[in-house]
Amino acid sequence: MKANSILNRYLFLELIPPFLINLVFFSFVFIMHQILDITDLIVNYHVSAWTFLLMLAYSMPYFLVYIIPMAVMMSVLLTFMRMAGDNEITALKAGGVSLYQLLPPVLVFSVLCTFLTALMAVYGMPWGATSYKMLAFKVAQSNFNVGLKEKQFNDSFSAVTFYVSNINMKDRMLEDIFIEDQRKAGIKSTVVAPRGYMFAGDDKYSFVLRLYNGIINQVDLDQRSAHTTRFDTYDLNLDLKNAVSDIQQGRKDEKEMTYTEIKEALKECRSPSYRYYTLLLELHKKFSIPTASIALALLAVPLGVRSVSSRRSAGLGIGLFAFLLYYVLLSCGLVFSETGVLPPAPAMWLPNFIMGGCGLYLLHKAANDQSVWLSELTGEISRKILRILKRAKRFDST
């Protein structure tokens, strides 16, 4: 018993360093795509570095929900690859220690990370999303053109969508502007102008987009008529009051809600509807993705033990491929749920069962020193997926 406790403590401590290294590495990879935006906002719009540090902090809970399961898998994989490469696994087997006896510290470690990820999904993500929105509006008040992006559609303003082809940073002049205005009921207006610029309006939430030498096309849906107007100068009033009011009054979308808020919203949706299934999908997602830490850890143990190479670069490739497979399965579950092929619960939990099932299958083979061919493994995975889908369709039909 004492030997087992020493082994469990040794293996648990061995998992921590690679987990922290992978956590930092993948966090850096996830925020790399924001580096250009940070540089652009600091240099061109003179937004303080502290503001962007806050924006990154508010974005991290969303990233960590996906990063932590990935880091758990990589830490387990690299730890067992190192032990296999140093012949520690062989020595333990020779001493009468089976592969199953190495699972308790792995399961304890993955369960702890599951709770941490669930905390981020249930409370961290809603807090980060709401805080990020409020900070973005504060930045917009002092830097009203900070939200403009070249060659991107912007719908920050209520019932107004506009597109800017080019932004001249020297004089802040906008070029090749396209605007769709649906603020008048029954009338759709399209404004096209070769240039214009934006400046602050009468209050802190309003702005004016001044356009030059453009065309306004108006379509009256009720009377089925169309009008075209040319202008030399046209001022389009824009405001963020509705969006700010939604945040201040606690109006949130599904991704910004906590577990309690989603449960309350589900009670208000009495009959099944699109919003009901969207809320239910988000509810299951908050717990299925954190639980992936356990499923991926079970898969990483036999992959690390049976790997033909103990190099960390090989382990990184194996782990990334396995997590990519999980992410593809999760994306397929989202698509199947949104199209009505599968209910939200099996759609979100199916990837965990598939990855965990493959892990237990490979673990059984590795514990009994049985080789596994890739064709055999893929055939087993496809058979399990078809079996689960058939059961889900039978359940849905009943």
C-alpha positions in Angstrom: 0.0 0.0 0.0 2.9 2.3 0.8 4.6 1.6 -2.5 1.4 2.4 -4.3 1.0 5.7 -2.6 4.6 6.6 -3.4 4.1 5.7 -7.0 0.8 7.6 -7.2 2.4 10.7 -5.7 5.4 10.4 -8.0 3.2 10.1 -11.1 0.9 13.0 -10.0 3.9 15.3 -9.5 5.3 14.3 -12.8 2.2 15.5 -14.6 2.3 19.0 -13.2 5.4 20.5 -15.1 4.3 19.4 -18.6 0.8 20.6 -17.8 1.9 24.1 -16.9 4.3 24.3 -19.9 1.6 23.2 -22.3 -0.9 25.6 -20.6 1.4 28.5 -21.2 2.3 27.4 -24.7 -1.2 26.9 -26.0 -2.4 30.1 -24.3 0.3 31.9 -26.3 -0.8 30.2 -29.5 -4.4 31.1 -28.9 -3.7 34.8 -28.4 -1.2 35.0 -31.2 -4.0 36.0 -33.7 -4.7 39.0 -31.5 -1.2 40.4 -31.6 -1.8 42.3 -34.9 -5.0 43.8 -33.5 -3.1 44.8 -30.3 -0.3 46.5 -32.3 -2.8 48.3 -34.6 -4.9 49.6 -31.7 -1.9 50.8 -29.6 0.0 52.4 -32.5 -2.8 53.8 -34.7 -5.5 54.5 -32.1 -3.4 55.3 -29.0 -5.3 52.8 -26.8 -3.4 52.1 -23.6 -1.5 48.8 -23.2 -3.4 48.4 -19.9 -6.7 48.4 -21.7 -5.6 45.6 -23.9 -4.1 43.6 -21.1 -7.6 43.7 -19.6 -9.1 42.7 -22.9 -6.8 39.7 -23.0 -7.6 38.8 -19.4 -11.4 38.9 -20.2 -10.8 36.7 -23.3 -8.7 34.0 -21.4 -11.6 32.1 -19.8 -13.0 31.3 -23.2 -9.6 30.1 -24.4 -8.9 28.1 -21.2 -12.0 26.1 -21.7 -10.4 24.5 -24.7 -6.7 24.9 -23.6 -7.0 23.0 -20.3 -8.3 19.7 -21.8 -5.6 19.9 -24.5 -2.9 20.6 -21.8 -4.1 17.7 -19.7 -3.8 15.3 -22.7 -0.4 16.5 -23.6 0.9 16.3 -20.1 -0.3 12.7 -19.7 1.0 11.8 -23.1 4.5 13.3 -22.6 4.8 11.9 -19.1 4.1 8.3 -20.2 6.2 8.7 -23.3 9.1 9.8 -21.1 8.5 6.9 -18.7 8.3 4.4 -21.6 11.5 5.9 -23.1 13.4 5.6 -19.8 12.1 2.0 -19.4 10.3 2.9 -16.2 7.1 1.3 -17.5 9.0 -1.9 -18.3 10.5 -1.9 -14.8 7.1 -1.3 -13.2 5.6 -4.2 -15.1 8.5 -6.4 -14.1 7.8 -5.5 -10.5 4.2 -6.6 -10.8 2.6 -3.2 -11.4 0.0 -3.3 -14.2 -0.9 -0.4 -16.4 -4.3 -0.1 -14.7 -2.5 0.7 -11.4 -1.1 3.8 -12.9 -4.5 5.2 -13.7 -5.5 6.6 -10.2 -3.1 9.7 -10.3 -4.1 10.3 -13.9 -7.8 10.2 -13.1 -7.4 12.4 -10.0 -5.3 15.0 -12.0 -7.8 15.0 -14.9 -10.8 15.3 -12.5 -9.2 18.3 -10.8 -8.7 19.9 -14.3 -12.2 19.1 -15.2 -13.5 21.1 -12.2 -11.2 23.9 -13.1 -12.4 23.9 -16.7 -16.1 23.7 -15.6 -15.5 26.7 -13.4 -14.2 28.6 -16.4 -17.1 27.5 -18.5 -19.9 28.1 -16.0 -18.6 31.4 -14.4 -15.5 32.6 -16.2 -16.8 32.7 -19.7 -20.0 34.7 -18.9 -18.0 37.1 -16.7 -15.3 37.6 -19.4 -17.8 38.1 -22.2 -19.8 40.7 -20.3 -16.7 42.5 -19.0 -15.2 42.5 -22.5 -18.3 44.1 -23.9 -18.4 46.8 -21.3 -14.7 47.6 -21.8 -15.2 47.7 -25.6 -18.0 50.3 -25.2 -15.8 52.4 -22.9 -13.0 52.2 -25.5 -15.5 53.2 -28.2 -16.5 56.3 -26.3 -13.0 57.7 -26.3 -11.9 56.1 -29.6 -15.1 56.1 -31.7 -13.4 54.6 -34.8 -11.5 51.9 -33.0 -14.1 49.3 -34.0 -13.7 49.9 -37.7 -12.0 47.2 -39.6 -11.0 47.1 -43.2 -12.8 44.6 -45.4 -15.1 43.5 -42.6 -18.8 43.9 -42.0 -19.6 45.8 -38.8 -23.0 45.5 -37.1 -22.2 47.1 -33.7 -24.9 49.8 -34.4 -28.5 48.9 -34.1 -30.1 47.8 -37.4 -27.2 49.3 -39.4 -24.5 47.2 -41.1 -21.6 48.9 -42.9 -18.5 47.8 -44.8 -15.3 49.8 -45.3 -12.8 48.8 -48.0 -9.9 50.9 -46.8 -9.0 53.2 -43.9 -6.4 55.9 -44.3 -4.6 56.1 -40.9 -3.2 59.5 -41.5 -6.4 61.5 -41.9 -8.8 58.7 -40.7 -10.6 58.9 -44.0 -12.8 55.9 -45.0 -12.8 54.7 -48.6 -15.4 52.7 -50.6 -18.1 52.5 -48.0 -21.2 50.3 -48.2 -24.1 50.7 -45.7 -27.3 48.8 -45.2 -29.8 50.7 -43.0 -33.0 48.9 -41.7 -33.9 51.3 -38.9 -37.2 52.4 -40.6 -39.9 49.7 -40.6 -40.7 48.4 -44.0 -37.9 50.4 -45.7 -34.4 49.1 -46.6 -31.8 51.7 -47.4 -28.5 51.0 -49.1 -25.9 53.8 -49.1 -22.7 53.6 -51.2 -20.0 56.3 -51.1 -16.4 56.5 -52.2 -15.2 58.3 -49.0 -16.3 59.6 -45.7 -15.2 59.9 -42.0 -16.7 59.3 -38.6 -16.8 61.8 -35.7 -18.4 62.0 -32.2 -22.1 62.9 -32.0 -24.1 64.8 -29.4 -23.6 62.3 -26.5 -21.1 59.7 -25.6 -22.9 56.8 -27.3 -23.7 58.5 -30.6 -21.6 59.0 -33.7 -21.9 60.6 -37.1 -20.7 59.1 -40.3 -20.3 61.8 -42.9 -20.3 60.6 -46.5 -19.4 62.4 -49.7 -20.6 62.0 -53.4 -22.6 58.9 -52.8 -25.9 57.2 -53.7 -28.9 56.2 -51.5 -31.1 53.4 -52.7 -34.4 53.0 -50.8 -36.8 50.1 -51.2 -40.3 50.3 -49.7 -41.4 46.8 -49.1 -45.0 47.7 -48.4 -45.6 49.8 -51.5 -43.1 47.8 -53.6 -41.4 50.9 -54.8 -37.7 52.0 -55.1 -36.0 55.4 -55.0 -32.5 56.5 -55.8 -30.9 59.7 -54.5 -27.5 61.2 -55.2 -25.8 63.4 -52.6 -22.8 65.5 -52.2 -22.7 65.3 -48.4 -24.8 63.0 -46.2 -24.6 62.6 -42.4 -25.7 59.2 -41.1 -26.4 59.2 -37.3 -25.3 56.1 -35.4 -25.7 55.1 -31.8 -24.7 52.4 -29.3 -27.5 53.1 -26.8 -29.5 50.0 -27.5 -26.5 47.7 -27.1 -25.4 49.5 -23.9 -28.9 49.3 -22.5 -29.0 45.5 -23.2 -25.9 45.1 -21.1 -27.0 47.4 -18.3 -30.4 45.6 -18.1 -28.8 42.2 -18.0 -29.9 41.1 -21.4 -27.4 38.4 -22.5 -27.1 35.8 -25.2 -26.6 32.1 -24.5 -22.8 32.2 -24.3 -22.9 35.0 -21.8 -25.2 33.2 -19.3 -24.2 31.3 -16.2 -25.6 27.9 -15.4 -28.3 29.4 -13.2 -29.3 32.0 -15.8 -29.6 29.2 -18.5 -31.8 27.1 -16.2 -34.0 30.1 -15.5 -34.2 30.9 -19.3 -35.1 27.2 -20.0 -38.0 27.5 -17.6 -39.4 30.5 -19.4 -39.2 28.6 -22.7 -42.3 26.5 -22.1 -42.6 24.8 -25.5 -39.6 23.4 -27.4 -38.3 26.1 -29.8 -35.1 27.2 -31.5 -34.1 29.2 -28.4 -34.9 26.3 -26.1 -32.6 23.9 -28.0 -29.9 26.6 -28.2 -30.0 27.1 -24.5 -30.0 23.3 -23.9 -27.0 22.9 -26.3 -25.1 25.6 -24.4 -25.9 24.0 -21.1 -24.5 20.6 -22.1 -21.5 22.3 -23.7 -20.5 23.9 -20.4 -20.0 20.4 -18.9 -19.2 18.2 -21.8 -16.1 20.1 -22.9 -14.6 20.2 -19.4 -15.3 16.4 -19.0 -13.2 15.9 -22.2 -10.1 16.2 -19.9 -10.9 12.8 -18.5 -11.6 11.2 -21.9 -8.5 12.6 -23.5 -6.4 11.6 -20.5 -7.6 8.0 -20.8 -6.6 8.1 -24.5 -3.2 9.6 -23.8 -2.1 6.8 -21.4 -1.9 4.0 -24.0 -0.8 6.4 -26.7 2.2 7.4 -24.6 3.0 3.8 -23.6 2.8 2.3 -27.0 4.4 5.1 -28.9 7.4 4.0 -31.0 9.3 7.2 -30.3 9.9 8.9 -27.0 10.7 12.3 -28.5 8.6 15.1 -27.4 8.1 16.4 -30.9 6.4 13.0 -31.8 4.3 13.3 -28.7 3.2 16.8 -29.6 2.1 15.6 -33.1 0.1 12.6 -31.6 -1.6 14.8 -29.0 -2.5 17.5 -31.5 -3.9 15.0 -33.9 -6.0 13.4 -31.1 -7.3 16.7 -29.9 -8.1 17.8 -33.5 -10.1 14.6 -33.9 -12.0 15.5 -30.7 -12.6 19.0 -32.0 -13.9 17.7 -35.3 -16.3 15.3 -33.5 -17.4 18.2 -31.3 -18.1 20.4 -34.4 -20.0 17.6 -36.0 -22.1 17.3 -32.8 -22.9 21.0 -33.0 -23.9 20.7 -36.6 -26.0 17.6 -36.0 -27.8 19.3 -33.1 -28.5 22.5 -35.0 -29.9 20.6 -38.0 -32.0 18.4 -35.7 -30.3 15.1 -36.5 -29.3 14.6 -32.8 -30.7 16.0 -29.6 -28.4 18.4 -27.7 -27.4 16.0 -25.0 -26.0 13.1 -27.2 -24.6 15.6 -29.7 -22.4 17.2 -27.0 -21.5 14.1 -25.1 -20.9 11.8 -28.0 -17.2 13.0 -28.6 -16.3 12.3 -25.0 -17.7 8.7 -25.2 -15.9 8.1 -28.5 -12.6 9.4 -27.3 -12.9 7.8 -23.9 -14.1 4.5 -25.5 -11.1 4.5 -27.8 -8.8 5.2 -24.8 -10.2 2.3 -22.8 -9.9 0.0 -25.8 -6.3 1.0 -26.4 -5.6 0.8 -22.7 -6.9 -2.8 -22.6 -4.7 -3.7 -25.5 -1.6 -2.0 -24.0 -2.1 -3.6 -20.6 -2.2 -7.0 -22.2 0.8 -6.2 -24.5 -1.4 -6.6 -27.6 -0.5 -4.6 -30.7 -3.2 -2.4 -32.4 -3.2 -1.8 -36.2 -4.5 1.5 -37.4 -7.0 -0.1 -39.7 -8.4 -2.1 -36.8 -8.6 1.0 -34.6 -10.4 3.1 -37.2 -12.7 0.2 -38.0 -13.6 -0.1 -34.3 -14.2 3.7 -34.1 -16.5 3.8 -37.1 -18.5 0.8 -35.8 -19.0 2.5 -32.4 -20.0 5.8 -34.1 -22.6 4.0 -36.3 -23.9 2.1 -33.3 -24.4 5.2 -31.2 -26.0 7.1 -34.1 -28.5 4.3 -34.7 -29.4 4.3 -31.0 -29.8 8.0 -31.0 -32.1 7.9 -34.0 -34.2 5.2 -32.4 -34.4 7.3 -29.3 -35.4 10.4 -31.3 -38.0 8.5 -33.2 -39.7 7.2 -30.1 
